[in-house]
Amino acid sequence: STGPFTVTLRITSQYGCIHDTSFSITTVHPQPHAQFSLSKNKACLGDGIQYTDITDPLDGTTLEWHWDLGDGSLRSQRTFNYTYSDTLQYHISFYIVNSNGCHSDTAERLLKVYPNPIVDAGPDRIVLQGAVFTLAPTVKAPEPQYLWTPATYLRSGNNVVKNPMVYDIRDDITYKLTVTDREGCSSSDDIFIHVLKMPDIPNTFTPNGDGINDTWRIKYLDEYRDCRVQVFTRAGQKIFESPRGYPVPWDGTFKGKKLPLDTY
């Protein structure tokens, strides 16, 4: 205990003579009990963890902090953040020294760092407008929970299953899959869906050189890079054929000459 204490020394000589002396010790300081807090009781790989000293230095003030983080790293601050680089169990130890030179006892704790789920939402896809298809991610995680965002084109409740069905898709969209495992660790991955819209084919155009509607432009056809466009007269004569992809819209000519107003 901290005393005070009275120390007595008695000396007896070889002749039996005795002398006593006493003095008081009043400078025994209490030993602090080391305590610290962690912002997480368990962590996922990549998580930052805050360490904080909460030791009562008793009749002194804390001058030194001694942290051993269990992976060879040492720290000497009252509070700090740290991120582990591997998924192991770490033995953390900590003590302080106060202004009276007293060392606290050593506080110890184990901290487990868990791996994050492995998530691959799948390769980007090209689909036709209005298509119905299934998303097929690859996931490795214990007891995974799934969340697809946004839920656009997914039926109600279908965004929390591994393989949701996409219905009647109309526009390009990027889905994010977030997987959370039983330890609360999560990872995400994206998949981009490019929607090929049905070509909008006009049934008239006016190649009269006025700069308005002079070529037969087919909306959305540029998305179909291997398409082929052919034009025939009503008698069956082919008068136009595009290179693959229709890079240059038809201008209403055949062999450099303008064709008459007609149905082709």
Secondary structure as UniProt FT lines:
FT   STRAND          5..12
FT   TURN            14..15
FT   STRAND          18..25
FT   STRAND          36..38
FT   STRAND          43..44
FT   TURN            45..46
FT   STRAND          49..53
FT   TURN            58..59
FT   STRAND          62..68
FT   STRAND          74..75
FT   STRAND          79..82
FT   STRAND          89..98
FT   TURN            99..100
FT   STRAND          107..114
FT   STRAND          118..120
FT   STRAND          125..128
FT   TURN            129..130
FT   STRAND          133..134
FT   STRAND          138..140
FT   STRAND          145..149
FT   TURN            152..153
FT   TURN            156..157
FT   HELIX           158..160
FT   STRAND          165..166
FT   STRAND          173..180
FT   TURN            182..183
FT   STRAND          186..196
FT   HELIX           221..223
FT   TURN            225..226
FT   STRAND          230..232
FT   TURN            234..235
FT   STRAND          238..241
FT   TURN            244..245
FT   STRAND          253..254
FT   TURN            255..256
FT   STRAND          257..258
//
